[in-house]
Structure formats: C-alpha cells, structure tokens
Amino acid sequence: MADTYNKKEREKKKALRRKEKSLKREAKKDTETSGSLDSMMAYVDENGIIRDTPPDQSQRKAVKAEDIELGVPKQEKEEIDPILEGMINYFDSSKGYGFIKHADENIFVHHSNISGDPSMGKKVKFEKEKGPKGWVAVRVKVQ
C-alpha cells in the first residue's frame, strides 16, 4: 500500500518530537545535580530563614529543654484595682449622659450609674464594663 502525503507528514512530526524529547532529556541529565542527601539539605538559621549552608557553630547558644514552652505561655495573674479615677469631661443633664476622661480615653456614663451630682470638672471614682458600643462607666461616685 502506498503512503499518503498526510501520513508521511505525521510520521515526520512524530519523529521530530521524539528527537526533541530525547535532546531535552539529555540536557536535563547534564545540568542536573547529583541526587545525594547533601545537595538536598537545607538549614534554618536563628531568624527562621532557610539557607543552603550550615550555621556557624561558634555562634551557637545552649538552650535547656526545661526553658522551652510549648503552647500558650502561662499568664501570671495581676491584681488589678477595678476602681478607677477620672474627671467628668462632659455631661448633659437634659439628655442624661456624659463622658468621663480617664488616661486619654473618654468613657461613656449614664445618669442612672452615677451617685451624686454630676457636673463638668468634678473628680469621680468608677468601674468600667464592656457595653454594646464600647466601655461604659458603672458605679460612679462623685467626690
């Protein structure tokens, strides 16, 4: 049987692809490094950066196994005085609310939480709680 023109062209293309593939395989073998363990080794330095050279042994620090904490470190309880001091920064008696200035923050206060006569500039002692929109002063005593 006689080969057609298209069949001859397809066979030429297949042969050309096989030849290119073998050339690529040979080039890859030439440039490939040895598959030894040393060529695959990576080192992590004290800052967590991956390096291909081992760290300098002269700068090594000794670490005791007891000093390593796994998980969340234990928190030491601090006794915090819940009673804070501040000054009434703004108070609108017609609306029934105001703000107490404490350590560079303004804390909302409602007249129902105040014992005494609230007016601007008076010193107060209070506790603060988390409200729906932020911190709220509760149990406020005017001094």
Backbone as CSV, one residue per row, in Angstrom:
resi,resn,N_x,N_y,N_z,CA_x,CA_y,CA_z,C_x,C_y,C_z
1,MET,0.805,-1.194,0.000,0.000,0.000,0.000,0.845,1.254,0.000
2,ALA,0.365,2.202,-0.663,1.107,3.450,-0.781,0.737,4.389,0.369
3,ASP,1.761,5.072,0.919,1.515,6.055,1.980,1.050,7.361,1.365
4,THR,0.122,7.975,2.021,-0.358,9.262,1.540,0.557,10.366,2.048
5,TYR,0.385,11.532,1.476,1.206,12.679,1.851,1.003,13.034,3.324
6,ASN,-0.257,13.042,3.801,-0.551,13.403,5.195,0.075,12.410,6.168
7,LYS,0.039,11.150,5.808,0.604,10.127,6.697,2.110,10.312,6.837
8,LYS,2.795,10.620,5.734,4.248,10.850,5.765,4.583,12.075,6.632
9,GLU,3.764,13.128,6.510,3.982,14.343,7.298,3.810,14.072,8.795
10,ARG,2.780,13.299,9.141,2.555,12.966,10.555,3.714,12.157,11.115
11,GLU,4.216,11.212,10.363,5.350,10.401,10.825,6.601,11.250,11.002
12,LYS,6.812,12.219,10.109,7.958,13.122,10.249,7.843,13.957,11.532
13,LYS,6.625,14.456,11.802,6.407,15.270,13.008,6.628,14.443,14.269
14,LYS,6.144,13.187,14.269,6.340,12.307,15.421,7.819,12.048,15.657
15,ALA,8.560,11.780,14.583,9.996,11.528,14.697,10.706,12.774,15.224
16,LEU,10.304,13.933,14.722,10.920,15.189,15.182,10.644,15.414,16.672
17,ARG,9.396,15.148,17.133,9.059,15.303,18.555,9.867,14.345,19.415
18,ARG,10.025,13.082,18.960,10.824,12.102,19.715,12.266,12.567,19.848
19,LYS,12.794,13.116,18.783,14.183,13.585,18.774,14.346,14.774,19.740
20,GLU,13.395,15.736,19.703,13.452,16.886,20.615,13.346,16.438,22.064
21,LYS,12.466,15.483,22.317,12.284,14.978,23.683,13.554,14.315,24.198
22,SER,14.207,13.541,23.356,15.454,12.892,23.786,16.560,13.923,24.018
23,LEU,16.596,14.981,23.187,17.593,16.042,23.389,17.352,16.771,24.718
24,LYS,16.093,17.043,25.028,15.764,17.691,26.307,16.159,16.806,27.471
25,ARG,15.910,15.506,27.353,16.248,14.556,28.421,17.755,14.539,28.653
26,GLU,18.538,14.547,27.573,19.997,14.559,27.695,20.486,15.866,28.326
27,ALA,19.888,16.986,27.941,20.280,18.287,28.503,19.961,18.349,29.987
28,LYS,18.841,17.774,30.362,18.455,17.765,31.770,19.413,16.918,32.592
29,LYS,19.848,15.789,32.042,20.812,14.935,32.743,22.132,15.662,32.969
30,ASP,22.547,16.458,31.972,23.813,17.179,32.077,23.758,18.275,33.141
31,THR,22.645,18.999,33.229,22.546,20.114,34.171,22.096,19.678,35.558
32,GLU,21.549,18.496,35.665,21.029,18.026,36.950,22.163,17.754,37.925
33,THR,21.954,18.190,39.186,22.958,17.911,40.207,22.743,16.492,40.705
34,SER,23.702,16.024,41.428,23.576,14.662,41.935,22.423,14.596,42.931
35,GLY,21.780,13.484,43.047,20.642,13.322,43.938,21.069,12.921,45.329
36,SER,22.245,13.356,45.759,22.734,12.970,47.077,21.989,13.745,48.168
37,LEU,22.083,13.251,49.380,21.415,13.868,50.520,21.981,15.261,50.813
38,ASP,23.283,15.442,50.631,23.906,16.736,50.906,23.381,17.838,49.986
39,SER,23.086,17.496,48.730,22.593,18.522,47.815,21.151,18.902,48.119
40,MET,20.416,18.034,48.819,19.023,18.320,49.156,18.870,18.943,50.543
41,MET,19.939,19.082,51.301,19.881,19.553,52.676,19.647,21.059,52.725
42,ALA,18.794,21.493,53.660,18.538,22.909,53.899,18.670,23.163,55.392
43,TYR,19.106,24.362,55.755,19.310,24.732,57.155,18.456,25.951,57.476
44,VAL,17.974,26.011,58.701,17.190,27.153,59.163,18.011,27.891,60.206
45,ASP,18.213,29.207,59.999,19.003,29.977,60.951,18.139,30.443,62.119
46,GLU,18.729,31.225,63.034,18.026,31.642,64.252,16.854,32.581,63.975
47,ASN,16.809,33.178,62.774,15.710,34.069,62.411,14.633,33.363,61.603
48,GLY,14.787,32.056,61.381,13.797,31.287,60.645,13.960,31.334,59.139
49,ILE,15.091,31.812,58.650,15.339,31.902,57.216,16.038,30.625,56.754
50,ILE,15.573,30.049,55.644,16.140,28.811,55.120,17.403,29.142,54.326
51,ARG,18.485,28.450,54.638,19.786,28.656,53.983,20.280,27.324,53.431
52,ASP,21.212,27.378,52.473,21.789,26.145,51.949,23.148,25.829,52.578
53,THR,23.636,26.722,53.429,24.903,26.479,54.136,24.617,26.229,55.610
54,PRO,25.396,25.369,56.244,25.160,25.105,57.668,25.504,26.326,58.520
55,PRO,24.867,26.468,59.691,25.136,27.618,60.555,26.531,27.549,61.173
56,ASP,27.030,28.712,61.588,28.349,28.798,62.210,28.258,28.226,63.628
57,GLN,29.045,27.201,63.916,28.996,26.528,65.216,29.572,27.388,66.342
58,SER,30.391,28.380,66.023,30.991,29.213,67.070,29.965,30.166,67.700
59,GLN,28.872,30.467,66.979,27.857,31.374,67.496,26.668,30.621,68.085
60,ARG,26.832,29.371,68.350,25.763,28.525,68.867,25.491,28.844,70.332
61,LYS,24.212,28.853,70.721,23.815,29.142,72.094,23.224,27.887,72.710
62,ALA,23.520,27.666,73.975,22.989,26.492,74.673,21.587,26.808,75.191
63,VAL,20.655,25.886,74.984,19.272,26.052,75.425,18.882,24.823,76.226
64,LYS,18.300,25.067,77.393,17.835,23.952,78.218,16.437,23.549,77.765
65,ALA,16.176,22.256,77.810,14.881,21.742,77.383,13.763,22.247,78.296
66,GLU,14.061,22.515,79.565,13.045,22.995,80.505,12.587,24.417,80.164
67,ASP,13.458,25.193,79.484,13.136,26.577,79.150,12.201,26.694,77.953
68,ILE,12.037,25.630,77.196,11.193,25.670,76.002,9.752,25.447,76.417
69,GLU,8.883,26.390,76.053,7.464,26.283,76.375,6.702,25.949,75.103
70,LEU,5.953,24.879,75.169,5.106,24.501,74.049,3.694,24.977,74.337
71,GLY,3.041,25.556,73.364,1.684,26.046,73.548,1.681,27.474,74.042
72,VAL,0.586,27.850,74.649,0.409,29.218,75.132,1.099,29.351,76.487
73,PRO,1.977,30.358,76.662,2.638,30.517,77.948,1.638,30.841,79.050
74,LYS,1.946,30.381,80.246,1.062,30.621,81.375,1.092,32.094,81.742
75,GLN,-0.115,32.638,81.967,-0.209,34.039,82.343,-0.202,34.164,83.851
76,GLU,0.579,35.085,84.322,0.605,35.346,85.746,-0.518,36.315,86.063
77,LYS,-1.259,36.012,87.094,-2.388,36.867,87.449,-1.879,38.160,88.081
78,GLU,-2.399,39.234,87.568,-2.077,40.542,88.122,-3.308,41.049,88.855
79,GLU,-3.074,41.563,90.012,-4.202,42.129,90.740,-4.434,43.537,90.218
80,ILE,-5.579,43.694,89.605,-5.930,44.987,89.024,-7.010,45.613,89.898
81,ASP,-6.774,46.851,90.270,-7.766,47.564,91.068,-8.915,47.942,90.137
82,PRO,-10.121,47.410,90.393,-11.221,47.698,89.475,-11.745,49.125,89.599
83,ILE,-11.390,49.815,90.678,-11.876,51.186,90.870,-10.886,52.150,90.219
84,LEU,-11.386,52.891,89.247,-10.567,53.843,88.505,-10.946,55.259,88.900
85,GLU,-10.052,56.191,88.624,-10.324,57.599,88.909,-10.298,58.381,87.613
86,GLY,-11.162,59.379,87.534,-11.212,60.218,86.349,-11.908,61.517,86.653
87,MET,-12.226,62.259,85.589,-12.874,63.544,85.750,-13.991,63.633,84.711
88,ILE,-15.108,64.198,85.102,-16.217,64.337,84.164,-15.826,65.379,83.124
89,ASN,-15.727,64.928,81.899,-15.286,65.763,80.787,-16.467,66.488,80.158
90,TYR,-17.614,65.812,80.108,-18.820,66.383,79.511,-20.013,65.690,80.149
91,PHE,-21.045,66.449,80.487,-22.271,65.841,80.991,-23.450,66.724,80.609
92,ASP,-24.449,66.126,79.962,-25.666,66.835,79.565,-26.797,66.304,80.428
93,SER,-27.215,67.101,81.418,-28.249,66.639,82.358,-29.606,66.513,81.677
94,SER,-29.865,67.287,80.610,-31.153,67.170,79.918,-31.259,65.838,79.163
95,LYS,-30.160,65.350,78.669,-30.163,64.066,77.952,-29.809,62.900,78.875
96,GLY,-29.146,63.158,79.977,-28.866,62.132,80.970,-27.633,61.297,80.721
97,TYR,-26.700,61.810,79.952,-25.455,61.070,79.739,-24.287,62.031,79.626
98,GLY,-23.084,61.447,79.687,-21.878,62.250,79.560,-20.670,61.359,79.369
99,PHE,-19.480,61.945,79.536,-18.239,61.217,79.347,-17.265,61.523,80.473
100,ILE,-16.547,60.513,80.884,-15.521,60.656,81.911,-14.172,60.492,81.224
101,LYS,-13.266,61.413,81.506,-11.913,61.352,80.934,-11.030,60.553,81.881
102,HIS,-10.447,59.453,81.335,-9.559,58.607,82.135,-8.419,58.131,81.242
103,ALA,-7.201,58.510,81.565,-5.990,58.069,80.863,-6.129,58.220,79.346
104,ASP,-6.402,59.398,78.889,-6.508,59.729,77.466,-7.612,58.981,76.734
105,GLU,-8.630,58.522,77.441,-9.783,57.933,76.772,-11.052,58.454,77.426
106,ASN,-12.081,58.632,76.626,-13.377,59.082,77.124,-14.274,57.867,77.286
107,ILE,-14.864,57.717,78.463,-15.717,56.580,78.777,-17.133,57.096,78.979
108,PHE,-18.075,56.474,78.300,-19.481,56.862,78.376,-20.038,56.580,79.768
109,VAL,-20.904,57.481,80.253,-21.564,57.280,81.547,-23.018,57.737,81.428
110,HIS,-23.917,56.949,82.009,-25.344,57.289,82.020,-25.715,57.766,83.418
111,HIS,-26.687,58.652,83.511,-27.034,59.235,84.818,-27.529,58.179,85.807
112,SER,-28.059,57.052,85.325,-28.537,56.009,86.237,-27.381,55.306,86.958
113,ASN,-26.155,55.440,86.464,-24.986,54.807,87.083,-24.208,55.760,87.985
114,ILE,-24.709,56.970,88.193,-23.985,57.980,88.974,-24.681,58.200,90.313
115,SER,-23.869,58.185,91.378,-24.390,58.572,92.694,-23.750,59.914,93.039
116,GLY,-24.564,60.916,93.215,-24.062,62.256,93.486,-24.494,63.204,92.383
117,ASP,-24.010,64.438,92.471,-24.372,65.464,91.497,-23.293,65.544,90.416
118,PRO,-23.593,65.074,89.206,-22.570,65.126,88.146,-22.539,66.500,87.481
119,SER,-21.355,67.059,87.405,-21.169,68.296,86.648,-19.751,68.288,86.106
120,MET,-19.541,69.083,85.075,-18.245,69.076,84.396,-17.120,69.501,85.343
121,GLY,-15.993,68.800,85.227,-14.815,69.140,86.010,-14.718,68.455,87.356
122,LYS,-15.745,67.718,87.784,-15.684,67.036,89.078,-14.949,65.718,88.940
123,LYS,-14.184,65.391,90.007,-13.462,64.121,90.030,-14.410,63.013,90.464
124,VAL,-14.222,61.830,89.856,-15.089,60.699,90.159,-14.268,59.423,90.291
125,LYS,-14.830,58.462,91.019,-14.284,57.109,91.092,-15.324,56.209,90.455
126,PHE,-14.870,55.244,89.632,-15.818,54.416,88.899,-15.172,53.087,88.508
127,GLU,-16.003,52.203,88.006,-15.550,50.949,87.414,-16.009,50.959,85.972
128,LYS,-15.296,50.267,85.127,-15.737,50.250,83.733,-16.049,48.826,83.296
129,GLU,-17.085,48.731,82.455,-17.525,47.454,81.910,-17.695,47.605,80.409
130,LYS,-17.653,46.479,79.731,-17.841,46.490,78.286,-19.331,46.577,77.989
131,GLY,-19.726,47.608,77.256,-21.120,47.790,76.862,-21.320,47.384,75.418
132,PRO,-22.508,47.566,74.873,-22.755,47.167,73.485,-21.971,47.983,72.463
133,LYS,-21.597,49.211,72.807,-20.861,50.055,71.863,-19.471,50.426,72.354
134,GLY,-18.998,49.838,73.428,-17.668,50.161,73.954,-17.690,50.174,75.466
135,TRP,-16.687,50.831,76.066,-16.600,50.885,77.525,-17.654,51.821,78.096
136,VAL,-18.223,51.395,79.254,-19.239,52.172,79.957,-18.822,52.265,81.423
137,ALA,-18.907,53.456,81.987,-18.593,53.645,83.402,-19.810,53.259,84.235
138,VAL,-19.559,52.421,85.264,-20.634,51.987,86.164,-20.198,52.257,87.591
139,ARG,-21.156,52.288,88.500,-20.910,52.533,89.935,-20.031,53.775,90.116
140,VAL,-20.471,54.878,89.517,-19.718,56.130,89.559,-20.060,56.887,90.831
141,LYS,-19.022,57.324,91.559,-19.194,58.110,92.779,-18.502,59.458,92.594
142,VAL,-19.264,60.516,92.745,-18.707,61.851,92.613,-18.001,62.205,93.903
143,GLN,-16.790,62.731,93.827,-16.021,63.057,95.036,-16.261,64.488,95.449
